[in-house]
Amino acid sequence: MVKDLKKKVLEEIENIKDRLIQISDYIYNNPEMGHKEFKAVKVLTEELSKHGFAVEKGIADLKTAFKAEYKGIEEGPIVGILAEYDALPMGHACGHNIIGAAAIGAGIALSRVMNQLPGKLIIYGTPAEETDGAKVTMCEKGVFDEIDMAMMIHPGDRNVVKNKSLAMDAIEFVYHGRAAHAAAAPHEGINALDGVIMLFNSINALRQQLKDDVRIHGIITEGGVAPNIIPEKAVARFYIRAAERSYLDEVVQKVNKCAEGAAISTGCRLEHSNFELSFDNLVTNTVLAEVFENNLRELGEPLDEAREMMGSTDMGNVSHVVPAIHPYIAIGDKGLPGHTKEFLEAAGSSRGHKGLIIGAKVLAMTAVDLLAGPEIIKKAKEEFNRLNDF
């Protein structure tokens, strides 16, 4: 039965292949930043509605988030497939146009066989992964609590399933000083920029006492208005990352101490706050990953060695709520870097189209395995609970 159902979903994806590419290209050619993805949401949800999905927009009080359900013949597992569709300032240089189209492609194909499967399929539209990480908000509001597992695909330079990502905090440090004429009365001023520079120097000194997986990188977003005025306000923003949330929390405490020390030494007043939501590290569920890997091989696609991932994603937060996977599907040669002009070109190329169709197919095949095999989800949950000490 499972073999026949997989054959059917593959046939369906071939039937709608041109439409999926058209949707991906439309999103690609109309890039929208996080929480402004109105065109992308419109085309994705209209397509799902056309194929019988019950669509709800604006979930979790997020204007460009959505949920689309399709029920099976009876109660059973609930599988979630996640879509992303936000762009970077330079366009879709992370390929989220492919992610959104692949997610609904898998969903549409699965809708053709849900009359032979128990359970329910839910496609989630998750905005702003590149910035505010809407999945964090959706997790906090319990959006994913009803599902048994979550999965998505992401374009990359190789086919890799068992991935990791770094936990991340995004912190803004604001130093307040006192303005004065830098030549005539420098002694009357308190230099806020000195506080920021001291912070950078303190963090650089801190690095040698941190684990190798830690990444701290920042910029000065405000540093004064003119060279002859002592800066009364200076602002720096940092991303702080580590392989595990628990250790990241320790590192953030150390960075905050650096910031406080810089304020004391320069006489500034310090304020600090998160300028984006915090991401947890991605915990790939190996039970689900092996099912996905088997389906990738079944399509004749190579499985590549994982490389060290030093980025972060809000899918990490989802992986702490339910068993989850976040595989990468190749759309270019190995070494193709994300967030670059080269990746932007790949996301709209014929190789990008191929990756889209492969991604949709493997998602659909994996969902068939899970809906038809509750024992797989049981094992996945056992692993999830063991790793989370539940």
C-alpha positions in Angstrom: 0.0 0.0 0.0 2.7 2.5 1.0 4.6 1.8 -2.2 1.5 2.5 -4.3 0.8 5.7 -2.4 4.3 6.9 -2.9 4.1 6.2 -6.6 0.8 8.2 -6.7 2.3 11.3 -4.9 5.3 11.2 -7.3 3.0 11.2 -10.3 1.0 14.1 -8.8 4.0 16.2 -8.3 5.1 15.5 -11.9 1.6 16.6 -13.0 1.8 20.0 -11.1 5.6 20.5 -11.6 5.2 23.4 -14.0 2.8 25.2 -11.7 5.1 24.7 -8.7 8.0 26.2 -10.7 5.7 29.1 -11.7 4.8 29.8 -8.1 8.5 29.6 -7.0 9.5 32.0 -9.8 6.7 34.4 -8.9 7.9 34.6 -5.3 11.5 34.8 -6.5 10.6 37.8 -8.8 8.6 39.5 -6.1 10.9 39.3 -3.0 9.3 40.5 0.3 11.0 41.0 3.6 9.8 39.3 6.8 6.3 40.0 7.9 5.6 41.7 4.6 5.2 38.6 2.5 1.7 39.4 1.3 2.1 38.4 -2.3 3.8 35.1 -1.4 1.1 34.2 1.2 -1.6 35.0 -1.4 -0.3 32.8 -4.1 0.5 29.9 -1.7 -2.8 29.9 0.2 -4.9 30.4 -3.0 -3.2 27.3 -4.5 -3.8 25.3 -1.4 -7.5 26.4 -1.2 -8.0 25.4 -4.8 -6.9 21.9 -3.9 -9.3 21.5 -1.0 -7.2 22.6 2.0 -9.0 24.4 4.8 -6.8 27.6 5.1 -6.6 30.0 8.1 -4.6 33.2 7.6 -3.1 35.4 10.3 -2.5 32.7 12.9 -0.6 33.5 16.1 -1.4 37.2 15.4 1.1 37.2 12.5 -0.4 38.8 9.4 1.6 36.7 7.0 1.5 33.3 8.8 -1.0 30.7 7.8 -2.2 27.1 8.5 -3.7 24.8 5.9 -5.3 21.5 6.9 -6.3 18.4 4.9 -7.9 15.5 6.8 -7.4 11.7 6.2 -10.1 9.0 6.4 -9.9 8.7 10.2 -8.0 9.9 13.3 -4.3 9.3 13.2 -0.9 11.0 13.2 -0.7 14.7 12.4 2.2 15.7 10.2 3.3 19.3 9.8 5.2 20.6 6.8 6.6 24.1 7.2 6.9 26.7 4.5 9.1 29.8 4.4 8.9 32.6 1.8 10.6 35.7 3.2 13.5 37.3 1.3 16.8 39.0 2.2 17.4 42.7 1.2 19.2 41.4 -1.9 16.3 39.1 -2.8 15.9 35.3 -2.4 19.6 34.6 -1.8 18.6 31.9 0.7 16.1 30.2 -1.6 12.9 30.6 0.5 10.9 30.8 -2.7 11.9 27.1 -3.2 10.9 26.2 0.4 7.4 27.6 0.1 6.7 26.0 -3.3 8.1 22.7 -2.2 5.9 22.6 0.9 2.7 23.3 -0.9 3.7 20.9 -3.7 4.1 18.1 -1.2 0.8 19.0 0.4 -1.1 19.1 -2.9 0.3 15.7 -3.9 -0.6 14.2 -0.5 -4.1 15.6 -0.7 -4.7 13.1 -3.6 -4.1 10.1 -1.3 -5.4 11.3 2.1 -8.6 9.4 1.3 -6.5 6.3 1.9 -4.5 7.4 4.9 -5.4 8.1 8.6 -4.5 11.3 10.3 -4.1 14.9 9.1 -1.7 17.0 7.1 -1.0 20.6 8.1 1.0 23.0 6.0 2.2 26.0 8.1 3.3 29.3 6.6 6.1 30.7 8.8 7.2 34.2 8.0 10.4 36.2 8.7 12.9 33.4 9.2 15.7 35.8 8.1 14.9 38.4 10.8 12.4 38.0 13.6 11.9 34.3 13.3 8.1 33.8 13.4 8.4 30.2 14.3 9.6 31.4 17.7 6.4 33.2 18.3 4.4 30.3 16.9 6.1 28.0 19.3 5.4 30.2 22.2 1.7 30.4 21.3 1.4 26.7 21.0 0.8 26.5 17.2 2.8 23.3 16.8 1.6 21.5 19.9 -1.1 19.6 18.0 1.3 17.9 15.5 3.3 14.8 16.0 6.3 15.9 13.9 7.5 18.8 11.8 9.6 18.9 8.6 10.7 21.2 5.9 13.4 21.4 3.2 16.0 24.1 2.6 18.0 24.6 -0.6 21.8 24.3 -0.2 25.0 23.1 -1.8 24.5 19.4 -1.0 21.9 16.9 0.1 22.2 16.6 3.9 19.5 15.5 6.3 21.1 15.2 9.8 21.8 18.8 10.4 22.6 21.0 13.4 22.3 24.7 13.8 23.5 27.1 16.5 21.4 28.7 19.2 21.4 32.5 18.9 20.6 35.6 20.8 20.5 39.0 19.1 21.4 41.8 21.6 21.6 45.5 21.2 23.8 47.6 23.5 23.0 51.3 23.9 25.6 53.6 25.7 24.5 57.0 26.9 27.1 59.6 27.5 27.2 63.4 27.5 27.8 65.6 24.5 30.5 68.3 24.6 32.7 70.2 22.1 35.5 67.7 21.4 38.1 70.4 21.1 37.0 73.3 23.3 35.6 71.3 26.3 36.3 67.6 25.9 36.5 67.3 29.7 32.8 68.1 30.0 31.8 65.2 27.9 31.2 61.5 28.4 32.0 59.5 25.2 29.4 56.9 24.5 31.4 55.7 21.5 34.3 54.8 23.8 31.9 52.5 25.7 31.0 50.7 22.5 34.7 50.4 21.4 35.6 49.1 24.9 32.8 46.6 24.5 34.3 45.3 21.2 37.7 45.1 22.8 36.4 43.2 25.9 34.5 40.7 23.7 37.6 40.1 21.6 39.6 39.4 24.8 36.8 37.1 26.0 36.9 34.9 22.8 40.0 33.0 24.0 38.1 31.6 27.0 35.1 30.4 24.9 34.4 27.0 23.3 35.2 26.6 19.6 31.5 26.5 18.6 30.8 30.0 19.8 30.4 32.8 17.3 30.1 36.5 18.3 29.8 39.1 15.6 28.6 42.7 15.8 28.4 46.1 14.2 28.2 49.7 15.4 24.8 51.1 14.2 25.2 54.5 15.8 28.5 56.2 16.8 28.0 59.9 16.9 27.0 62.8 14.6 30.3 64.8 14.0 34.0 64.4 14.8 34.0 67.6 16.8 31.2 66.5 19.1 31.7 64.0 21.9 29.2 61.2 21.1 26.3 61.3 23.6 24.9 58.0 22.3 26.4 55.0 20.6 24.7 51.7 19.7 26.1 48.2 18.8 24.3 45.1 17.8 25.6 41.6 18.2 24.6 38.1 17.2 25.9 35.6 19.8 25.7 31.9 18.9 26.7 28.5 20.4 25.9 24.9 19.7 23.7 24.4 22.8 21.2 26.8 24.3 22.5 26.1 27.8 26.0 27.2 27.0 24.8 30.1 25.0 23.1 31.4 28.1 26.4 31.3 29.9 28.2 33.2 27.1 25.5 35.9 27.0 26.1 36.5 30.7 29.8 36.9 30.1 29.1 39.3 27.2 26.7 41.3 29.4 29.5 41.6 32.0 31.8 42.9 29.3 29.1 45.5 28.4 28.7 46.5 32.0 32.4 46.8 32.5 32.7 49.1 29.5 30.0 51.3 30.8 31.7 51.6 34.2 35.1 52.3 32.8 33.8 55.1 30.5 31.2 56.6 32.8 28.4 55.8 30.4 24.9 54.6 31.2 24.1 51.3 29.6 20.8 49.8 28.2 20.6 46.4 26.5 17.8 44.4 24.9 17.1 41.8 22.3 16.5 43.3 18.9 15.3 40.0 17.4 13.8 36.8 18.9 16.1 34.2 20.2 16.7 31.0 18.3 17.3 27.6 19.9 19.8 25.1 18.4 18.4 22.6 15.9 18.0 19.0 17.2 17.5 16.7 14.2 15.4 13.7 15.1 17.4 10.7 13.7 14.4 8.4 13.3 12.7 10.9 11.0 15.9 11.7 9.3 16.5 8.1 8.3 13.1 7.9 6.8 13.8 11.0 4.7 17.2 9.7 3.7 15.7 6.4 2.5 13.3 8.3 0.3 16.0 10.5 -1.1 18.0 7.4 -2.0 14.8 5.9 -3.5 14.7 8.9 -5.9 18.3 8.1 -6.9 19.6 11.2 -5.3 23.0 11.2 -3.6 23.3 11.7 0.2 26.3 13.9 1.0 28.4 14.2 4.1 27.1 16.9 6.5 29.3 19.9 7.0 29.7 21.9 10.1 26.7 24.3 10.3 27.5 27.6 12.0 24.2 29.4 11.1 21.0 29.6 13.1 17.3 29.0 12.3 14.0 29.4 14.1 13.3 25.8 13.1 15.6 25.1 16.0 12.8 26.2 18.3 10.3 23.9 16.6 12.7 21.0 17.2 12.5 21.6 20.9 8.7 21.3 20.8 8.2 18.3 18.5 10.4 15.8 16.6 11.7 17.7 13.6 14.0 17.6 10.6 15.4 20.4 8.4 17.2 18.7 5.5 19.1 20.5 2.8 18.5 19.8 -0.9 21.3 20.7 -3.4 20.6 23.5 -6.0 24.2 24.1 -6.9 27.8 22.9 -6.7 29.4 22.1 -3.3 30.8 25.2 -1.8 28.0 27.4 -3.0 27.6 30.0 -0.2 24.2 31.2 1.1 23.3 34.8 1.3 25.3 35.7 -1.8 24.7 36.8 -5.4 25.7 33.2 -6.5 23.0 31.6 -4.3 20.5 34.2 -5.5 21.1 33.2 -9.1 20.9 29.5 -8.2 17.5 30.0 -6.4 16.0 31.1 -9.7 17.8 28.7 -12.0 17.0 25.4 -13.6 19.0 23.7 -10.8 16.9 25.5 -8.3 13.8 24.2 -10.1 15.1 20.7 -9.9 15.8 21.0 -6.2 12.3 22.3 -5.7 10.7 19.2 -7.3 13.1 16.8 -5.5 12.3 18.5 -2.2 8.5 18.3 -2.8 8.8 14.7 -3.7 10.8 13.6 -0.7 8.6 15.6 1.7 5.5 13.9 0.3 7.1 10.4 0.3 8.2 10.9 3.9 4.7 12.1 5.0 3.2 8.9 3.4 5.6 6.8 5.5 4.7 8.6 8.7 0.9 8.7 8.2 0.8 5.1 7.2 3.3 4.0 10.0 2.4 5.3 13.4 5.2 3.1 14.9 7.7 5.4 13.2 6.3 8.4 14.9 6.2 6.5 18.2 10.0 5.8 17.9 10.6 9.5 16.9 8.8 10.7 20.0 10.7 8.3 22.2 14.0 9.7 20.9 12.6 13.3 21.3 11.5 12.7 24.9 14.8 11.0 25.8 16.9 13.9 24.4 14.7 16.5 26.2 14.6 14.5 29.5 10.8 14.3 29.5 
